[in-house]
Amino acid sequence: MKRILLVEDETAIADTVTYALRADGHEVRHCLDGGAALQAMDDGAFDLAILDVGLPDISGFALCGELRRRAPLPVVFLTAQASEAERVLGFDLGADDYIAKPFSLRELLARVRVALRRATPPAHETPAAPGGFAHDVEGRRIRYHGHPLDLTRYEYGLLAALLARPGAVLTRAQLMDRVWGDALGSGDRTVDTHVKTLRGKLRQIAPGADPLRTHRGIGYSLDLD
């Protein structure tokens, strides 16, 4: 069973799609607008998102960017106006597929299955664990030396950003953009504070190790050697 986030403000369409997805064996969370979708992402991880382009509070394109800040996941856009320019924009934003209304439910289900297959690694593949880290990207979970880390949303985002570029120095501005992009009132000191709390949680598991490196006046890196 895969968890699917459906963001569609037309309830008749949403009810039909939800029924079809559940009949196909998926768990579905339906949201009427972008704000509810972002809250749903904060409540738990999803395997795929189906987004209406024309939402009442935010465009589906903008919502895609906000969702991707929280976790990587495949996205299928629904739209009433599938112009070439709009499709190109959607694919440039990283859309996995684009379906114009009205659409066939059989086609929608087929495209969802394809997008999920592309996003799911083969069963024999296991996450690498350099430096004692094991990152379950889909589940938004990180283990350190075999122990699950109890991380806040921003601690997870910070560590995930550093794990994605091991050894690379990321500036405070880069980390702010990747992790705190939606928190307009945050400043550079926010990064330092979260690095401190994250370092404390890592030391509770491995007191003799300190993989988080501080580069004074620049930013931070993660040493996995």
C-alpha positions as CSV (number, residue, x, y, z in Angstrom):
1,M,0.0,0.0,0.0
2,K,1.3,3.4,-1.0
3,R,0.3,6.7,0.7
4,I,-0.9,9.3,-1.9
5,L,-1.6,12.9,-1.3
6,L,-4.4,14.2,-3.5
7,V,-4.9,18.0,-3.6
8,E,-8.0,18.9,-5.6
9,D,-10.6,21.6,-4.8
10,E,-13.4,20.1,-7.0
11,T,-15.0,17.6,-4.6
12,A,-16.7,15.6,-7.3
13,I,-13.4,14.9,-9.0
14,A,-11.7,14.3,-5.7
15,D,-14.3,11.8,-4.5
16,T,-14.0,9.8,-7.8
17,V,-10.2,9.8,-7.8
18,T,-10.0,8.9,-4.1
19,Y,-12.4,5.9,-4.6
20,A,-10.4,4.7,-7.6
21,L,-7.1,4.9,-5.8
22,R,-8.3,3.2,-2.7
23,A,-9.8,0.4,-4.9
24,D,-6.4,0.1,-6.4
25,G,-4.9,-0.6,-3.0
26,H,-3.6,2.8,-2.0
27,E,-4.1,5.0,1.1
28,V,-5.3,8.5,0.1
29,R,-5.3,11.8,2.0
30,H,-7.4,14.4,0.2
31,C,-6.9,18.1,0.7
32,L,-8.9,20.9,-0.7
33,D,-6.1,23.5,-0.9
34,G,-2.4,24.0,-0.6
35,G,-2.4,25.0,3.1
36,A,-4.0,21.8,4.1
37,A,-1.6,19.8,1.9
38,L,1.5,21.4,3.5
39,Q,0.0,20.5,7.0
40,A,-0.6,16.9,5.7
41,M,3.1,16.7,4.7
42,D,4.2,17.8,8.1
43,D,1.9,15.1,9.7
44,G,3.5,12.2,7.8
45,A,5.3,11.1,4.6
46,F,3.7,10.3,1.3
47,D,4.8,8.2,-1.6
48,L,3.3,10.4,-4.4
49,A,1.3,13.6,-4.8
50,I,-1.5,14.3,-7.3
51,L,-1.9,18.1,-7.6
52,D,-4.5,20.2,-9.3
53,V,-2.8,23.1,-11.0
54,G,-5.6,25.6,-10.2
55,L,-6.0,25.6,-6.4
56,P,-7.8,28.4,-4.5
57,D,-4.9,29.5,-2.4
58,I,-1.8,28.7,-4.3
59,S,-0.9,27.3,-7.7
60,G,-0.1,23.7,-8.0
61,F,3.3,24.6,-9.4
62,A,4.1,26.7,-6.3
63,L,2.8,23.9,-4.1
64,C,5.0,21.4,-5.8
65,G,8.0,23.4,-4.9
66,E,6.9,23.7,-1.2
67,L,6.3,20.0,-1.0
68,R,9.6,19.1,-2.5
69,R,11.3,21.3,0.1
70,R,9.9,18.9,2.7
71,A,10.7,15.6,1.0
72,P,11.4,14.3,-2.5
73,L,8.4,12.6,-3.9
74,P,6.9,12.0,-7.4
75,V,4.3,14.5,-8.5
76,V,1.4,14.1,-11.0
77,F,-0.3,17.3,-12.1
78,L,-4.0,17.6,-13.0
79,T,-5.1,20.5,-15.1
80,A,-8.1,21.8,-17.0
81,Q,-5.9,23.7,-19.5
82,A,-3.0,21.6,-20.7
83,S,-1.3,24.1,-23.0
84,E,2.2,23.3,-24.2
85,A,3.7,26.1,-22.1
86,E,2.0,24.9,-19.0
87,R,3.2,21.3,-19.5
88,V,6.7,22.5,-20.1
89,L,6.6,24.5,-16.9
90,G,5.3,21.5,-14.9
91,F,8.0,19.2,-16.2
92,D,10.7,21.9,-15.6
93,L,9.5,21.9,-12.0
94,G,10.1,18.1,-11.8
95,A,6.7,16.7,-12.5
96,D,6.6,13.0,-13.2
97,D,3.4,13.2,-15.3
98,Y,0.7,15.6,-16.5
99,I,-2.9,14.7,-17.0
100,A,-5.5,17.0,-18.6
101,K,-9.2,17.1,-17.4
102,P,-11.4,15.4,-18.3
103,F,-9.4,12.2,-17.9
104,S,-9.9,8.4,-17.8
105,L,-9.6,6.9,-14.3
106,R,-7.9,3.8,-15.9
107,E,-5.3,6.1,-17.5
108,L,-4.8,8.0,-14.2
109,L,-4.2,4.7,-12.3
110,A,-1.8,3.4,-14.9
111,R,0.2,6.6,-14.7
112,V,0.3,6.6,-10.9
113,R,1.6,3.0,-11.0
114,V,4.3,4.0,-13.4
115,A,5.4,7.0,-11.3
116,L,5.5,4.9,-8.2
117,R,7.6,2.2,-9.9
118,R,10.1,4.8,-11.1
119,A,10.4,6.2,-7.5
120,T,10.7,2.8,-5.8
121,P,14.2,1.2,-5.8
122,P,14.4,-2.5,-6.5
123,A,13.9,-4.7,-3.4
124,H,17.5,-5.9,-3.4
125,E,18.8,-2.3,-3.0
126,T,19.5,-1.1,0.6
127,P,20.4,2.4,1.7
128,A,24.1,3.0,2.0
129,A,25.3,3.9,5.5
130,P,28.5,6.0,5.2
131,G,29.8,7.3,8.4
132,G,27.3,5.3,10.3
133,F,24.3,7.1,8.7
134,A,21.4,5.3,6.9
135,H,18.9,7.7,5.2
136,D,15.4,6.5,4.3
137,V,14.5,9.3,2.0
138,E,10.9,8.2,1.3
139,G,10.2,7.7,5.0
140,R,12.1,10.9,6.0
141,R,14.0,8.8,8.6
142,I,17.7,8.8,9.5
143,R,19.5,6.2,11.5
144,Y,22.9,6.8,13.1
145,H,25.0,3.7,14.0
146,G,21.8,1.7,13.9
147,H,19.8,4.0,16.2
148,P,16.8,6.0,14.8
149,L,17.3,9.7,15.3
150,D,14.4,11.6,16.9
151,L,14.5,14.7,14.8
152,T,12.4,17.8,14.4
153,R,11.3,18.8,10.9
154,Y,14.1,21.3,10.6
155,E,16.8,19.1,12.2
156,Y,15.8,16.4,9.6
157,G,16.0,18.9,6.7
158,L,19.4,20.2,7.9
159,L,20.9,16.7,8.2
160,A,19.3,15.5,5.0
161,A,20.8,18.5,3.1
162,L,24.3,17.7,4.4
163,L,23.9,14.0,3.8
164,A,23.0,14.8,0.1
165,R,26.4,16.5,-0.3
166,P,28.9,14.7,2.0
167,G,32.1,16.6,2.6
168,A,30.8,19.7,0.7
169,V,30.7,23.0,2.7
170,L,27.2,24.4,2.6
171,T,26.9,28.1,3.5
172,R,24.3,29.3,6.0
173,A,22.5,31.0,3.1
174,Q,22.3,27.7,1.2
175,L,21.0,25.8,4.2
176,M,18.5,28.5,4.9
177,D,17.2,28.3,1.4
178,R,17.0,24.5,1.3
179,V,15.6,23.9,4.8
180,W,13.9,27.1,6.0
181,G,12.7,28.5,2.7
182,D,9.1,28.8,3.9
183,A,10.1,30.3,7.3
184,L,10.4,34.0,6.4
185,G,11.2,35.2,9.9
186,S,14.2,33.0,10.4
187,G,17.8,34.2,10.3
188,D,21.3,32.8,10.0
189,R,21.5,32.1,13.7
190,T,18.7,29.6,13.3
191,V,21.1,27.3,11.4
192,D,23.7,27.6,14.2
193,T,21.0,26.7,16.8
194,H,19.8,23.7,15.0
195,V,23.4,22.5,14.3
196,K,24.0,22.6,18.0
197,T,20.9,20.6,18.9
198,L,21.6,18.1,16.1
199,R,25.2,17.7,17.2
200,G,24.0,16.9,20.7
201,K,21.7,14.2,19.5
202,L,24.5,12.6,17.5
203,R,26.8,12.7,20.4
204,Q,24.3,10.9,22.6
205,I,24.7,7.9,20.2
206,A,28.4,8.2,19.4
207,P,30.1,10.4,22.1
208,G,33.5,10.1,20.5
209,A,32.4,11.1,17.0
210,D,31.7,14.6,15.6
211,P,30.8,14.3,11.9
212,L,29.4,17.9,11.8
213,R,32.1,20.3,10.8
214,T,32.0,24.0,11.4
215,H,33.7,26.2,8.9
216,R,33.9,29.6,10.6
217,G,32.5,32.5,8.6
218,I,31.3,30.1,5.9
219,G,28.9,27.3,7.0
220,Y,28.9,23.5,7.7
221,S,29.8,20.2,6.2
222,L,29.3,16.5,7.1
223,D,32.4,14.4,7.4
224,L,31.6,10.7,6.6
225,D,35.2,9.4,6.6
